[in-house]
Amino acid sequence: MKEIIVAGKKDKSLIYWNMNYKGKLRRTWMMVPICIVLMVVAPFYTANEYGSVMVGIVFDVVLFVVMVLQLLYNMKKAKEEERQNRMNGPSAPRLG
């Protein structure tokens, strides 16, 4: 598999901050099922622990908004990165 390196950042890395936007987008998509599970569990947990479902619902709303914004941002940046890679062509020097 070809590894894409942009501005010293790798497509696949263990550390999120060392990844390019294509890798960050992939990692964000991998987190969606985990967030869905958290969004289902949170109201039940907060109802048990704090006696109020509202805390869990607020958590769900905040988590949902953050995930959607992160997905949209990473999609936009990944498209820009891909467009930049196509413009530079395969002969451009690679960093890393």
Summary of the structure (lengths in Angstrom):
residues: 96
radius of gyration: 18.2
end to end distance: 16.7
largest distance: 61.6
contacts: 233
relative contact order: 0.16
helix: 71%
strand: 5%
